[in-house]
Amino acid sequence: MNYTIHQLQIFLKVVQKLSITKASEELFMTQPAVSIQLKNLQDQFDIPLTEVIGRQLYVTDFGREIATIAQRIIEELENINYKTIQYKGILNGKLVISSASTGKYLIPYFLSGFLNKNSGIDLVLDVTNRSKVIESLKNNLIEFALVSQLPEKLNVEEESLVENKLYLIGNEKERMKNKSLIYREDGSATRMAMEKYFDDKKGKQRKQIELSTNEAVKQAVIAGLGYSIMPLIGLQNELLQKQLFILPAKNTPIVTQWRLIWLKGKKLSPIGKAFLDFVRSEKQTILKNNFDWYNQY
């Protein structure tokens, strides 16, 4: 057997595209060059890898098994390159993450130590609403997303970071019946949790105030405009300064999970792999050093 890594990479692209033309375009090669390399690989086997019926290219069952093995080989070679980079201590490039708005109180603590150790990495962090985060992930525009609720109809892998605790919050210790409920905008995970909570408890309620960010909701509650169910993670200072209070409410806190997620089957870049390794190894230390207060509630 004298097949090369280059031949395996070309074969995998042909399997993915089921077209020599499309494969050649993505590989920036001519069609004859792709065909020659595919033939050279086929010559190593007595059993066909592909077949053409009419003008359509098909991958045989044997070809699919070879493709699966080839995929593992390519991934292991990438791991070798990644380990080499690790041992050199050099990582250069861009890390692109999108976070749901409330995640801004969490994600910087997982990034600071990693970026301090890897000064050659440029960070692009988009803090936006959940719908835009999921859209960016779906379109493969980012490497990781930080969310508190998993997206529907999108296969992802995840690394849990910390519980997301949501409480009923007001600017006084007791709730006054004549005050409004303040909601986040449609698509927000906090909005979905709040709607479910009040629908389950009292039937559907009129959304008297709707605001687009958690920070806006927080300031509205401090000002006495009403009450809201809010994530604890962004309320530390306001609770300590007694600007806000956790109000007694049945079946609270509502608990979800803050998760770092990425598309299932996505090949993470060396920087992405290094960041994920860092998160997994340093998670408990980061939480203990920065979110120990969180366990008091």
C-alpha positions as CSV (number, residue, x, y, z in Angstrom):
1,M,0.0,0.0,0.0
2,N,1.5,3.3,-1.2
3,Y,-1.3,5.7,-0.8
4,T,-0.6,9.2,0.5
5,I,-2.2,11.6,3.0
6,H,-2.9,13.9,0.1
7,Q,-4.8,11.2,-1.8
8,L,-6.9,10.4,1.3
9,Q,-7.7,14.1,1.7
10,I,-8.8,14.3,-1.9
11,F,-10.9,11.1,-1.6
12,L,-12.6,12.5,1.5
13,K,-13.5,15.7,-0.3
14,V,-14.9,13.7,-3.2
15,V,-17.0,11.6,-0.8
16,Q,-18.3,14.7,0.8
17,K,-19.3,16.4,-2.4
18,L,-20.1,13.3,-4.6
19,S,-18.6,15.3,-7.4
20,I,-15.1,15.5,-8.8
21,T,-15.9,19.0,-10.1
22,K,-17.1,20.4,-6.8
23,A,-14.2,18.6,-5.0
24,S,-11.7,20.2,-7.3
25,E,-13.2,23.6,-6.8
26,E,-12.9,23.4,-3.0
27,L,-9.4,21.9,-3.2
28,F,-8.2,24.6,-5.7
29,M,-7.1,21.8,-8.0
30,T,-8.0,21.0,-11.6
31,Q,-10.5,18.2,-12.3
32,P,-7.8,16.1,-14.1
33,A,-5.5,16.4,-11.1
34,V,-8.2,15.3,-8.7
35,S,-9.1,12.4,-11.1
36,I,-5.5,11.2,-11.3
37,Q,-5.1,11.2,-7.5
38,L,-8.4,9.4,-7.1
39,K,-7.2,6.8,-9.6
40,N,-3.9,6.4,-7.9
41,L,-5.7,5.7,-4.6
42,Q,-8.1,3.3,-6.3
43,D,-5.1,1.4,-7.7
44,Q,-4.2,0.4,-4.2
45,F,-7.4,-1.6,-3.8
46,D,-9.0,-4.5,-5.6
47,I,-12.5,-3.4,-4.6
48,P,-14.0,-0.2,-6.1
49,L,-14.1,2.9,-3.9
50,T,-16.5,4.7,-6.2
51,E,-18.6,4.0,-9.3
52,V,-20.3,6.2,-11.9
53,I,-23.8,5.4,-13.0
54,G,-25.0,7.5,-15.8
55,R,-23.2,10.8,-15.0
56,Q,-23.6,10.5,-11.2
57,L,-20.7,9.5,-9.0
58,Y,-21.6,7.1,-6.1
59,V,-19.4,5.9,-3.2
60,T,-19.5,2.1,-2.6
61,D,-20.0,0.6,0.8
62,F,-16.3,-0.3,0.8
63,G,-15.4,3.3,-0.2
64,R,-17.5,4.6,2.7
65,E,-15.6,2.4,5.2
66,I,-12.3,3.5,3.8
67,A,-13.5,7.1,4.0
68,T,-14.4,6.6,7.7
69,I,-10.9,5.3,8.4
70,A,-9.3,8.0,6.4
71,Q,-11.2,10.6,8.4
72,R,-9.7,9.2,11.6
73,I,-6.2,9.2,10.1
74,I,-6.5,12.9,9.0
75,E,-7.9,13.9,12.5
76,E,-5.0,12.1,14.2
77,L,-2.5,13.9,12.0
78,E,-4.1,17.2,12.9
79,N,-3.8,16.1,16.6
80,I,0.0,15.6,16.0
81,N,0.2,19.1,14.6
82,Y,-1.8,20.5,17.5
83,K,0.4,18.7,20.1
84,T,3.5,20.1,18.3
85,I,2.1,23.6,18.5
86,Q,1.3,23.0,22.2
87,Y,4.8,21.9,23.0
88,K,6.3,24.9,21.2
89,G,4.0,27.0,23.3
90,I,2.9,29.0,20.3
91,L,-0.7,29.6,19.2
92,N,-1.5,32.2,16.6
93,G,-4.8,33.1,15.0
94,K,-8.3,34.1,15.9
95,L,-10.9,32.7,18.4
96,V,-14.5,33.6,17.5
97,I,-17.2,33.2,20.1
98,S,-20.7,34.5,20.4
99,S,-22.4,34.8,23.7
100,A,-26.0,35.4,24.8
101,S,-26.1,38.8,26.5
102,T,-26.1,37.7,30.1
103,G,-23.2,35.5,29.3
104,K,-21.0,38.6,29.4
105,Y,-20.9,38.2,33.2
106,L,-19.4,34.7,32.8
107,I,-17.3,34.2,29.6
108,P,-14.6,36.8,30.3
109,Y,-13.4,34.8,33.3
110,F,-12.9,31.8,31.1
111,L,-11.1,33.8,28.5
112,S,-8.7,36.0,30.5
113,G,-6.3,33.2,31.7
114,F,-6.3,31.5,28.3
115,L,-5.5,34.8,26.4
116,N,-2.8,35.7,29.0
117,K,-1.1,32.4,28.2
118,N,-1.4,32.8,24.5
119,S,-0.7,36.4,23.5
120,G,-0.7,35.5,19.8
121,I,-4.5,34.9,19.8
122,D,-6.9,37.5,18.6
123,L,-10.4,37.3,20.3
124,V,-13.6,38.2,18.5
125,L,-16.4,38.1,21.1
126,D,-19.9,39.0,19.9
127,V,-22.3,39.5,22.8
128,T,-25.9,39.6,21.4
129,N,-29.3,38.1,21.8
130,R,-29.8,34.4,21.8
131,S,-31.5,34.2,18.4
132,K,-28.5,35.8,16.7
133,V,-26.1,33.6,18.6
134,I,-27.9,30.5,17.4
135,E,-28.0,31.8,13.8
136,S,-24.3,32.5,13.8
137,L,-23.6,29.0,15.1
138,K,-26.0,27.4,12.6
139,N,-24.2,29.2,9.7
140,N,-20.8,28.1,11.1
141,L,-19.6,31.7,11.5
142,I,-18.3,31.1,15.0
143,E,-16.4,28.4,16.7
144,F,-18.2,28.4,20.1
145,A,-21.4,29.8,21.5
146,L,-22.3,30.5,25.1
147,V,-26.0,29.8,25.9
148,S,-28.2,28.9,28.8
149,Q,-30.6,26.8,26.8
150,L,-29.7,24.4,24.0
151,P,-31.0,25.3,20.5
152,E,-33.8,23.2,19.0
153,K,-33.2,21.3,15.7
154,L,-29.5,21.9,15.8
155,N,-27.0,19.1,16.7
156,V,-24.4,20.4,19.0
157,E,-21.8,19.3,21.5
158,E,-21.4,21.0,24.8
159,E,-19.3,21.7,27.8
160,S,-21.3,22.7,30.9
161,L,-19.8,25.6,32.8
162,V,-22.1,26.5,35.7
163,E,-25.8,26.5,36.7
164,N,-27.9,29.4,35.5
165,K,-30.2,30.3,38.5
166,L,-33.1,32.6,37.8
167,Y,-35.0,34.3,40.6
168,L,-37.9,36.7,40.9
169,I,-36.3,40.1,41.5
170,G,-37.6,43.4,42.9
171,N,-36.3,46.6,44.4
172,E,-38.0,45.9,47.7
173,K,-38.1,42.9,50.0
174,E,-41.8,42.3,49.4
175,R,-43.8,42.2,46.2
176,M,-46.5,44.8,45.6
177,K,-49.4,43.4,43.6
178,N,-49.9,46.6,41.5
179,K,-46.5,46.5,39.9
180,S,-45.8,45.3,36.3
181,L,-43.9,42.3,35.1
182,I,-40.9,43.2,33.0
183,Y,-40.0,40.8,30.2
184,R,-37.0,40.4,27.9
185,E,-37.6,40.4,24.1
186,D,-38.8,37.4,22.1
187,G,-36.1,34.7,21.6
188,S,-34.4,35.4,24.9
189,A,-33.8,32.3,27.0
190,T,-34.7,34.4,30.1
191,R,-38.0,35.4,28.4
192,M,-38.8,31.8,27.7
193,A,-38.1,30.8,31.3
194,M,-40.2,33.6,32.6
195,E,-43.1,32.9,30.3
196,K,-43.2,29.3,31.2
197,Y,-43.0,30.1,34.9
198,F,-46.0,32.4,34.9
199,D,-48.0,30.4,32.5
200,D,-47.5,27.3,34.7
201,K,-48.4,29.2,37.9
202,K,-51.2,31.6,37.0
203,G,-52.1,31.2,33.4
204,K,-51.0,33.5,30.6
205,Q,-50.3,37.0,31.7
206,R,-50.2,40.3,29.8
207,K,-46.6,41.4,29.1
208,Q,-46.8,44.9,30.5
209,I,-43.2,45.9,29.9
210,E,-40.7,44.4,27.4
211,L,-37.0,45.4,27.2
212,S,-34.3,44.2,24.9
213,T,-31.4,43.5,27.4
214,N,-30.9,42.2,30.8
215,E,-29.1,45.4,31.8
216,A,-32.2,47.4,30.8
217,V,-34.4,45.1,32.8
218,K,-32.2,45.4,35.8
219,Q,-32.2,49.2,35.7
220,A,-36.0,49.2,35.3
221,V,-36.4,46.9,38.3
222,I,-34.1,49.1,40.4
223,A,-36.1,52.2,39.4
224,G,-39.3,50.5,40.6
225,L,-41.0,49.9,37.3
226,G,-41.8,46.4,38.2
227,Y,-40.6,42.8,38.8
228,S,-38.8,40.4,36.7
229,I,-37.3,36.9,36.7
230,M,-33.6,37.4,36.2
231,P,-30.4,35.4,36.1
232,L,-28.5,35.6,39.4
233,I,-25.1,35.7,37.6
234,G,-25.4,39.4,36.7
235,L,-26.8,40.7,40.0
236,Q,-24.0,40.3,42.5
237,N,-23.3,44.0,43.1
238,E,-26.9,45.1,43.2
239,L,-27.8,42.4,45.8
240,L,-24.8,43.4,48.0
241,Q,-25.8,47.1,47.7
242,K,-29.4,46.2,48.5
243,Q,-30.6,47.8,45.2
244,L,-32.3,44.6,44.4
245,F,-33.8,41.7,46.4
246,I,-34.6,38.1,45.7
247,L,-38.4,37.8,46.3
248,P,-39.9,34.6,47.7
249,A,-41.6,32.7,44.9
250,K,-42.6,29.1,44.7
251,N,-40.4,26.8,42.6
252,T,-37.5,29.2,42.4
253,P,-34.8,29.3,41.5
254,I,-35.5,28.2,37.9
255,V,-32.3,26.3,37.0
256,T,-30.8,25.8,33.6
257,Q,-27.1,25.5,32.6
258,W,-24.6,27.9,31.1
259,R,-23.0,25.9,28.3
260,L,-20.2,26.3,25.8
261,I,-21.5,24.7,22.6
262,W,-20.2,24.0,19.1
263,L,-21.6,22.2,16.0
264,K,-21.6,18.4,16.3
265,G,-18.9,17.0,14.1
266,K,-17.2,20.3,13.6
267,K,-13.4,20.1,13.3
268,L,-12.2,22.6,16.0
269,S,-9.2,24.7,15.0
270,P,-6.0,24.2,17.1
271,I,-6.9,27.4,19.0
272,G,-10.5,26.0,19.5
273,K,-9.1,22.7,20.8
274,A,-6.6,24.5,23.1
275,F,-9.4,26.8,24.5
276,L,-11.7,23.8,25.2
277,D,-8.8,21.9,26.9
278,F,-8.2,25.1,29.0
279,V,-11.9,25.4,30.0
280,R,-12.1,21.7,31.0
281,S,-8.9,21.8,33.1
282,E,-9.4,25.2,34.7
283,K,-13.2,25.3,35.1
284,Q,-13.3,24.4,38.8
285,T,-10.5,26.9,39.7
286,I,-12.2,29.7,37.7
287,L,-15.5,29.1,39.4
288,K,-14.0,28.9,42.9
289,N,-12.0,32.1,42.4
290,N,-14.7,34.2,40.8
291,F,-18.1,32.7,41.5
292,D,-17.9,31.4,45.0
293,W,-20.5,33.9,46.0
294,Y,-22.9,32.2,43.6
295,N,-23.3,29.2,46.0
296,Q,-24.8,31.4,48.7
297,Y,-28.1,31.7,46.9
